[in-house]
């Protein structure tokens, strides 16, 4: 597979990331806790049957200038204590509306920086989850960690709580780059941290990086990835820095420092894909890379991949997502429900009512179908109209009408060898997978072309 800047420039347009469908900008405030309870109860008889739990920890000792997450810095222990109590209360209230015979197959802690709070707080919530839910034997129990605040004793404690996956937010190995983006360097050598996680039985270790930051060059990012390859993590993720200062004002500071030009960013992308594939990693989408034996790579090869707000996962372990904490999003079959973003507003609301619903979206059947169509393309690079028609018990013609299918939208993709299309299917080539978001956009009946509210697709 050959990539070049001309090809990527052609398809580098604004577009949704499709971590949900409809995207989060469709969420609205005409959703309340009564709607949430109704959707929680309905989810018990909807698919997927499994339960995924997401815990959001919105605390960071230091806020990175590039950060697009919901987080806050400088909170004292009493605030964290109150927040943990609120999360525990929310878990109990939500659990009262769920069929607790359903299995939990995923638990994911994100942030913020989950490992910046005391391990005892994490253990409290994990103990509550174990007491309340049925945890599957093969459950993925993952946590995002900053190596700046990670000691080996913390790894011991995480292993003791049952965690088996970790994502380490490295971003870049050059300390001068970390300094200008206001991020602390790892406390211990990353290689030693990874080796210790392995010794403690962790079956999945991710190293996460960002390209497109100030002072990064094609060569410097190549050197960073060479160091990552030497460490041999199970997965390497190379996120494209999403510059959205109209959403996250702090990102304007990076403009003052100076961001790489678009051509340089595209060169970083092209080189990183080749570099990681040459090192034996399988490319999953445009930014995830996994060792061939990793379950994510196997799911990709067997067309059994899924995607949610936490990233790629397998169809075997995915579940409807129930989110807890400030700004967390529950991704149910019939709805998306998002909590209040401000930590104090979140805590006040949960303490008073048990819920903290701020906004959301209830999907109709046509939107549920469009979501399945887009997920097929985004995750597995293939859309078989017969399968979608069978899933929703309608005809292929009805499927095409619902998504406003227009073959003329795919002419460029066909001419560039990115897809094969016939009456019953669309198959995306390896090269086409690099611009899966663009192909999905052509299948999105609600997308208004030219909207500038999204980040660039490359």
Number of C-alpha atoms within 10 A of each C-alpha: 8 8 16 12 17 11 12 19 14 9 18 18 19 18 22 23 20 20 17 16 25 21 17 18 11 11 18 14 11 10 18 15 16 11 16 22 17 11 19 24 15 15 21 21 12 13 13 18 17 20 29 25 20 23 23 22 30 27 23 21 18 16 20 18 19 24 16 18 14 18 22 18 13 10 12 9 11 9 13 18 13 14 24 19 18 24 25 19 18 21 23 15 16 18 16 13 17 18 16 14 11 16 19 28 22 23 23 20 24 21 24 25 25 23 26 20 18 13 16 10 15 19 16 14 17 17 11 13 19 13 10 14 17 15 20 15 9 12 18 24 22 22 22 21 21 22 21 19 19 17 13 13 10 14 20 14 16 23 16 12 17 17 22 22 23 24 22 23 19 24 21 24 19 16 13 15 18 20 12 17 21 14 22 19 21 18 13 14 10 19 14 12 20 20 15 15 21 16 11 17 13 21 15 19 21 22 23 20 22 19 23 23 26 20 16 21 18 19 12 16 22 18 15 16 22 15 15 22 19 10 16 18 19 21 24 26 20 20 17 21 18 19 21 17 15 10 10 15 12 17 20 16 14 17 14 9 12 12 16 17 12 14 13 17 22 24 18 22 27 17 19 20 22 15 16 22 15 10 14 13 24 24 24 23 20 21 19 22 24 24 21 17 11 17 17 25 25 17 20 24 14 10 16 17 26 23 18 17 15 12 9 19 22 19 15 15 20 23 26 24 25 22 27 26 29 29 26 25 24 23 22 25 22 20 20 26 29 27 24 21 18 15 22 14 15 23 24 17 18 24 18 9 12 21 28 28 25 22 21 25 23 20 17 10 12 15 19 17 20 24 21 17 23 26 23 22 21 27 22 23 24 22 21 17 20 17 14 19 17 12 11 14 12 12 14 18 13 12 22 15 13 17 20 15 16 11 12 10 13 18 13 11 20 15 10 11 14 22 24 15 17 11 11 11 15 19 18 25 17 18 16 22 24 23 22 25 26 23 24 22 19 19 24 21 15 15 14 10 11 10 11 11 13 17 17 19 21 25
